[in-house]
Structures are given as C-alpha cells and as structure tokens.
Amino acid sequence: MSPSEKRGETFVMTGEASPASEESLSFSTFVVGLGSAVLIHLGGAPNPDTGRVERDLPSARQNLDLLAMLREKTRGNLTADEEKLVDGLLSDLRLRYVEASRK
C-alpha cells in the first residue's frame, strides 16, 4: 500500500483528504438533502442526473420514511431550529406525497 492510500473496511481512498466545510457536515444540510430527494421523486423538481421531471412514488416514500425515522431517533437531541426544520419539512413533504399519490 502506498503512503497516499488509506484502506477502509470495503474500499480504498487515494490522495489527501480535503477538509469538508462545516456547512456540508451539518445536520440541517443532511435533512434538506433527504427532503430534496423526496421532492425530486415526487416530480416537484428535475432529477439532477437526467434533467427531467420524473415521478417515483416508492422512492419518494422510502426517503420520506427515512426522514421520519431520523426525526424519531433524534427526538430530544435537536436544537429548536433543527426540530422546526425537520417537523416543517416532514409536514410539507407528507402533504405533497398525498397529493402526488392521488394523481
């Protein structure tokens, strides 16, 4: 193994690790990313890979369930702003899911 390689459990990383910004590692950024995935799967935003608006309700539901599970598992450990973000996002996305599933 060369000095620039770092072995993980199932993969090899090469090169130097670049420090991630604090913003990219925040809980809020992670939650918004999950919410964006739900919105994309509901057809509310273009798929970044294809540029097309596509509906995939099973994938939307899976990501919505992940967000709900994350909310339950972090209950009591979030800041007031984080709780407001997750709860508001869940409410909005649940409503959008119900609307999309009726079409």
C-alpha positions as CSV (number, residue, x, y, z in Angstrom):
1,M,0.0,0.0,0.0
2,S,1.4,3.4,-1.0
3,P,1.6,6.2,1.6
4,S,-1.2,8.1,-0.2
5,E,-3.7,5.2,0.2
6,K,-5.9,4.8,3.2
7,R,-7.7,1.5,3.5
8,G,-11.3,1.4,4.8
9,E,-13.3,-1.7,5.5
10,T,-14.5,-2.2,2.0
11,F,-12.9,0.5,-0.1
12,V,-9.6,2.3,-0.8
13,M,-9.3,6.0,-0.7
14,T,-6.3,7.6,-2.5
15,G,-4.8,11.0,-2.2
16,E,-5.1,13.6,0.5
17,A,-8.4,14.1,2.3
18,S,-9.7,17.6,1.8
19,P,-11.4,19.1,4.8
20,A,-15.1,19.5,4.4
21,S,-16.8,22.7,5.2
22,E,-18.8,22.8,8.4
23,E,-21.9,23.5,6.4
24,S,-21.6,20.4,4.3
25,L,-21.5,18.3,7.5
26,S,-24.4,19.9,9.3
27,F,-27.5,18.0,10.4
28,S,-29.6,20.6,8.6
29,T,-27.8,20.2,5.3
30,F,-28.3,16.4,5.6
31,V,-32.1,16.8,6.3
32,V,-32.5,19.2,3.5
33,G,-30.8,16.7,1.2
34,L,-33.2,14.0,2.2
35,G,-36.1,16.4,1.7
36,S,-34.8,17.4,-1.8
37,A,-34.7,13.7,-2.7
38,V,-38.3,13.3,-1.8
39,L,-39.3,16.4,-3.8
40,I,-37.4,15.1,-6.8
41,H,-39.0,11.7,-6.6
42,L,-42.4,13.4,-6.3
43,G,-41.8,15.1,-9.6
44,G,-41.6,18.5,-7.9
45,A,-38.1,19.2,-9.2
46,P,-35.9,17.9,-12.1
47,N,-33.8,14.9,-11.5
48,P,-30.2,16.3,-11.3
49,D,-28.9,13.2,-13.2
50,T,-31.3,13.4,-16.1
51,G,-32.6,17.0,-16.0
52,R,-36.1,15.6,-16.4
53,V,-39.0,15.8,-14.1
54,E,-39.9,12.2,-13.1
55,R,-42.2,10.7,-10.6
56,D,-41.1,7.7,-8.5
57,L,-43.6,7.4,-5.6
58,P,-42.0,4.3,-4.0
59,S,-38.6,6.1,-3.8
60,A,-40.3,9.2,-2.5
61,R,-42.0,7.2,0.2
62,Q,-38.7,5.5,1.2
63,N,-36.9,8.8,1.6
64,L,-39.9,10.3,3.5
65,D,-39.9,7.3,5.8
66,L,-36.1,7.7,6.3
67,L,-36.7,11.4,7.3
68,A,-39.5,10.4,9.7
69,M,-37.3,7.7,11.3
70,L,-34.4,10.2,11.6
71,R,-36.8,12.5,13.4
72,E,-37.9,9.9,15.8
73,K,-34.4,8.7,16.5
74,T,-33.1,12.2,17.2
75,R,-36.1,13.3,19.3
76,G,-34.8,15.2,22.3
77,N,-31.3,15.7,20.8
78,L,-32.0,18.5,18.3
79,T,-31.8,22.3,18.7
80,A,-35.1,24.2,18.4
81,D,-34.1,25.3,14.9
82,E,-33.4,21.7,13.8
83,E,-36.7,20.5,15.2
84,K,-38.5,23.2,13.4
85,L,-36.8,22.4,10.2
86,V,-37.4,18.6,10.4
87,D,-41.0,19.0,11.5
88,G,-41.8,21.6,8.9
89,L,-40.2,19.6,6.1
90,L,-42.0,16.4,7.1
91,S,-45.4,18.2,7.2
92,D,-44.8,19.8,3.8
93,L,-43.5,16.6,2.1
94,R,-46.2,14.4,3.6
95,L,-48.8,16.7,2.2
96,R,-47.1,16.7,-1.2
97,Y,-46.8,12.9,-1.2
98,V,-50.6,12.5,-0.5
99,E,-51.3,15.0,-3.3
100,A,-49.0,13.2,-5.7
101,S,-50.4,9.8,-4.9
102,R,-53.9,11.0,-5.8
103,K,-52.9,11.9,-9.3
